[in-house]
Amino acid sequence: MGEPFEQLLSQRTSSMQRNPIREILRALAQPGMISLAGGIPAPETFPIEDLYRINETVLDRYGPAALQYDLTEGFAPFREALAGYLATKGIDADAERLLVFNGSQSVLDTLGKILISPGDVVALESPSYLGAISAFSSYLPEYVSIETDDDGIIPESLERVLDQHKVKFVYLVTTFQNPTGRTLSLRRRQEIAAIVKDRNALVVEDDPYSDLRYRGEVVPPLQSFAPENTVYASTLSKIFAPGLRLGFCLAPPLIREWLYIAKQGADLHSNTYAQALATEYICGGFIDKQVPKIIDLYRPRQEAMLSTMARHFPQEYRWTKPEGGMFIWVEGPAGVDAEAVYWKAIERKVAFVPGKYFYVDPSDGLATMRLNFTRVDEAAIESAVAALGAVLKEFGAN
Ligand SMILES: Cc1ncc(COP(=O)(O)O)c(C=O)c1O
């Protein structure tokens, strides 16, 4: 006999599971642990002081409207503000075409709901954002992987995947990817735009990190090269406050219509008050002061991590040197089991995420690790990375 009510569960739950990273990260609660594991902003980046003023403005300007039920597509002044913000990235978005969601995670789930029938094929870069895999998996797809290198997905691999499979959509994090930190190069964006246009394929471009650039040239979103073939999803989680759950997307008309219908059935609309706060955060110029402050906090943390890795990691290890974002991706030599490294590192009070969780087939990523540099200060990063280097040396490399 199974658990009571087990027979009531839908077929869909067979492919759903708790986030495995959350499960292994229980060790983080131990006192003295330095976490390079999370993927969350440093709390000191939240504009608490500004929010006192923004709050007042919202109440004065919008009054009860900020607390009322609102449109499914999102609070109109917020969509206007977002259209202006997206224009600075080279995205031509009028407010009418934008849809606001509870975080970009909810965009991913809703896309899964409207696009994936059981057995449909979704193409992912390998490794890929775990939260997207969790969101899509509820709708029972099959996955195919697209090969990647330091410049992002390899166009020939994308072509092969599109030619060999009936792909519903291609999911990409094009800039400072989670988990690798890699950015799809400008040339590849142009090539990939040509490929998807030629084959009439649909790309979901998930772009939460592009504002967190510490050096190098800005690269326009893939969306700007193939607007008719791209669903562009983004969020204010990394540049304002993730707890407000403010994501949004710009999609081709038919996809937009079905996202709208699905959202209406799911939650009617997103939090009006949070959207009003974000409107003033953008239109009052607070965002233009805050993003450089966030960058100034994170850049030295990333530099501290990279330079300590260069001093303490064994020679056989390779890692990315991203120009922005929140993560560095490490590849160990074949035979290293990063999960075993994880448990040894925990004994030395350092946590990270073993990279295998970001692969559809975890055996592809046994020797990989994701390190986050945004949560703790430079001194903590240096001591954690040095300790991790010592653990890696114990694992046989030197
Ligand atoms: C690539 C990627 N997409 C989406 C999300 C979800 O962000 P949100 O807070 O907007 O739901 C994250 C969060 O870490 C992410 O890394």
The ligand as a MOL file (V3000), in Angstrom:
LIG
                    3D

  0  0  0     0  0            999 V3000
M  V30 BEGIN CTAB
M  V30 COUNTS 16 16 0 0 0
M  V30 BEGIN ATOM
M  V30 1 C 18.6970 31.9200 -15.5540 0
M  V30 2 C 17.6510 32.2490 -14.5570 0
M  V30 3 N 16.3910 32.3730 -14.9700 0
M  V30 4 C 15.4020 32.6800 -14.1250 0
M  V30 5 C 15.6610 32.8700 -12.7790 0
M  V30 6 C 14.4900 33.1670 -11.8780 0
M  V30 7 O 14.4500 34.4720 -11.5050 0
M  V30 8 P 13.1600 35.1640 -10.8810 0
M  V30 9 O 13.5490 35.6050 -9.5200 0
M  V30 10 O 12.8490 36.2990 -11.7890 0
M  V30 11 O 12.0510 34.1530 -10.8670 0
M  V30 12 C 16.9620 32.7550 -12.2930 0
M  V30 13 C 17.2420 32.9330 -10.8600 0
M  V30 14 O 18.2910 32.7060 -10.3510 0
M  V30 15 C 17.9850 32.4230 -13.2090 0
M  V30 16 O 19.2580 32.2710 -12.8280 0
M  V30 END ATOM
M  V30 BEGIN BOND
M  V30 1 1 1 2
M  V30 2 1 2 3
M  V30 3 2 2 15
M  V30 4 2 3 4
M  V30 5 1 4 5
M  V30 6 1 5 6
M  V30 7 2 5 12
M  V30 8 1 6 7
M  V30 9 1 7 8
M  V30 10 2 8 9
M  V30 11 1 8 10
M  V30 12 1 8 11
M  V30 13 1 12 13
M  V30 14 1 12 15
M  V30 15 2 13 14
M  V30 16 1 15 16
M  V30 END BOND
M  V30 END CTAB
M  END
